[in-house]
Structures are given as structure tokens and as C-alpha cells.
């Protein structure tokens, strides 16, 4: 399946010059969504994974079903103030501003092998921050899997030592 056929591209959103890749069109198509998760599962099958972590919010709609399909747990990485238990937090720069991500202090056990899953790899700030959080808890990030990678933004360069796997590449 060509997943690009299921992804809507919206020019000049959220600001002029940005070509937004909208996965809601893929998500609402049950067959395309299932095939995308199955394809991601096949893409990461060679990795030894104990748990999958996904950053809020679209990382949840990719990471949670992938974790279910693989029979492993899922760890939500949330924005600051959204998790009810003790957390660690890291601030970072977004494509459009700044933010802070947090994870429960007991979410990752030392030595666990973690796959980070999200919808999109752009500049790499969110995923590099997610890697930082996992590593602070003693986890080992074995890979990062995405539905989409915006190749020209070179986000994978911020993920040194992490295997990056993407279903769809945009090079515009």
C-alpha cells in the first residue's frame, strides 16, 4: 500500500510555507490504519523491544496500537503537568515554539529496551527529548519508528546512535 495516498497534505498550515502532513485521513480509514500499524510492526521486527514509548498526542495513536500488536507495554510521554505521579521533565524547542515533556519516574525500568514511536519525524526535537527522558530512567532506546519522515529537515541527525525507521518519506 502507498500510504501517501492516505495522507492529506495541507499547504501553508499552520503558517505560510509549511506543507502539513495530516494523518487524520489515514486514521479514519480502518484498513489503511491497520495496514500502517502492521507495516510498522514488520519494519521494527528485527529489534528487541520491551516497551514502546510515544510522545503526546499523535505518538499515542501510533505507539499504543503498535505496542498492542507486538504484545509489549506502552509508556505515554506527556506535556508537563498532565501525569498524576512523580515525573521527570525536559524542555525542548519545537518547530513552532517551545515545550516540556514528562514521563513517570517508574515508567521505564533500568535496562529496558525501548522503541519510541510517533507519527512524524521533522526537526527531531520531540524525539530527542523523548530519548533523553528514557535514558534518564536507565532505558536503552533501540529505535525510533515513524509513519512519516520529513527528510529535508534532517531530524534523524539529532538521534545519533538511534536506528530511525519510517514508512513514508517526504523530501520536499
Legacy VTK file of the C-alpha trace (Angstrom):
# vtk DataFile Version 3.0
C-alpha trace
ASCII
DATASET POLYDATA
POINTS 172 float
0.000 0.000 0.000
1.210 3.509 -0.788
0.489 5.278 2.486
0.966 8.685 0.860
-2.400 8.071 -0.810
-3.987 8.094 2.673
-2.204 11.199 3.988
-3.696 14.615 3.240
-1.195 17.397 2.538
-2.347 20.880 3.540
-0.292 23.765 2.136
0.510 26.814 4.282
-0.609 25.255 7.590
-0.069 26.175 10.396
1.767 29.018 8.698
2.790 30.067 5.214
5.486 27.896 3.700
4.663 24.809 5.788
3.226 21.781 3.987
1.337 19.980 6.782
1.056 16.186 6.581
-2.368 15.320 8.014
-2.631 11.695 9.199
-6.278 12.016 10.273
-7.277 10.827 6.801
-5.219 7.668 7.321
-6.528 7.157 10.871
-10.190 7.332 9.855
-9.676 4.607 7.239
-9.680 1.411 9.301
-7.945 -0.683 6.660
-5.206 1.896 5.970
-4.651 2.422 9.713
-4.392 -1.334 10.319
-2.002 -1.746 7.397
0.160 1.144 8.616
0.478 -0.391 12.098
1.182 -3.819 10.573
3.821 -2.272 8.288
5.469 -0.515 11.251
5.440 -3.809 13.161
7.232 -5.503 10.256
9.683 -2.591 9.987
10.771 -2.945 13.633
10.531 -6.757 13.874
14.327 -7.113 13.927
14.599 -5.020 17.112
14.408 -6.455 20.610
11.729 -4.312 22.294
10.481 -4.471 25.886
8.235 -1.410 25.759
7.135 1.306 23.335
7.039 4.971 24.326
5.153 7.625 22.403
5.024 11.394 22.829
1.711 13.224 23.179
-0.533 13.200 21.287
-0.096 11.587 17.909
2.577 9.285 19.305
-0.267 7.697 21.260
-2.244 6.790 18.111
0.857 5.189 16.594
2.662 3.802 19.641
-0.268 2.293 21.560
-1.660 0.143 18.717
1.890 -0.853 17.755
2.572 -1.923 21.350
-0.674 -3.916 21.361
0.225 -5.586 18.052
3.666 -6.517 19.399
2.462 -7.668 22.807
4.530 -5.132 24.753
3.616 -2.278 27.068
3.125 1.362 26.152
4.529 4.387 28.005
2.926 7.781 27.353
5.270 10.757 27.230
3.127 13.758 28.109
3.300 17.500 28.296
4.256 18.972 31.646
1.558 18.801 34.323
-0.506 16.046 32.652
0.786 12.976 34.510
-0.548 12.225 38.023
2.505 10.554 39.586
6.116 11.674 40.125
7.747 12.711 36.849
10.968 13.838 35.282
10.756 16.628 32.708
12.857 18.003 29.873
12.274 21.231 27.925
12.911 21.459 24.186
12.361 23.554 21.056
9.522 22.692 18.681
9.199 23.577 15.023
6.815 26.349 16.150
7.913 27.241 19.711
8.982 25.618 22.999
7.520 22.884 25.194
8.278 20.480 28.028
7.772 16.723 28.059
7.411 14.496 31.108
7.309 10.809 31.949
6.535 8.952 35.177
9.660 8.103 37.148
8.635 4.431 37.232
7.616 4.177 33.553
10.877 2.642 32.320
12.950 0.147 34.255
16.751 0.354 34.033
17.965 -1.758 31.130
14.615 -1.949 29.331
14.837 -1.800 25.554
12.560 0.987 24.319
11.184 1.807 20.895
9.931 5.365 20.512
7.007 5.663 18.098
5.406 8.797 16.676
3.533 9.967 13.619
6.196 12.287 12.219
9.909 12.987 12.351
10.569 16.610 11.407
13.374 18.518 13.135
13.838 15.804 15.771
13.324 17.935 18.879
10.407 15.973 20.321
12.033 12.612 19.712
15.461 13.683 21.001
13.703 14.872 24.169
11.871 11.544 24.417
15.200 9.697 24.069
16.633 11.913 26.816
13.756 11.041 29.173
14.058 7.298 28.507
17.812 7.378 29.059
17.467 9.368 32.304
15.351 6.482 33.607
18.005 3.935 32.591
16.251 2.667 29.467
18.031 1.866 26.203
16.428 3.333 23.091
16.767 0.637 20.427
14.940 2.531 17.703
12.514 5.230 16.673
9.651 4.437 14.289
7.510 6.917 12.370
4.660 6.925 9.913
6.267 9.931 8.178
9.745 11.422 7.935
10.341 14.911 6.515
13.793 14.124 5.146
14.858 17.694 4.306
14.513 18.757 7.961
17.187 16.190 8.942
15.604 15.274 12.286
17.430 11.951 12.312
20.677 13.904 12.806
19.520 14.686 16.372
19.098 10.962 17.038
22.707 9.821 16.893
23.015 6.146 17.768
19.264 5.513 17.365
18.016 3.438 14.442
15.385 5.520 12.628
12.657 3.721 10.666
9.953 5.461 8.609
7.084 4.190 6.470
6.797 7.297 4.269
9.418 9.875 3.325
8.692 13.372 2.058
11.658 15.185 0.527
10.047 18.492 -0.424
LINES 1 173
172 0 1 2 3 4 5 6 7 8 9 10 11 12 13 14 15 16 17 18 19 20 21 22 23 24 25 26 27 28 29 30 31 32 33 34 35 36 37 38 39 40 41 42 43 44 45 46 47 48 49 50 51 52 53 54 55 56 57 58 59 60 61 62 63 64 65 66 67 68 69 70 71 72 73 74 75 76 77 78 79 80 81 82 83 84 85 86 87 88 89 90 91 92 93 94 95 96 97 98 99 100 101 102 103 104 105 106 107 108 109 110 111 112 113 114 115 116 117 118 119 120 121 122 123 124 125 126 127 128 129 130 131 132 133 134 135 136 137 138 139 140 141 142 143 144 145 146 147 148 149 150 151 152 153 154 155 156 157 158 159 160 161 162 163 164 165 166 167 168 169 170 171
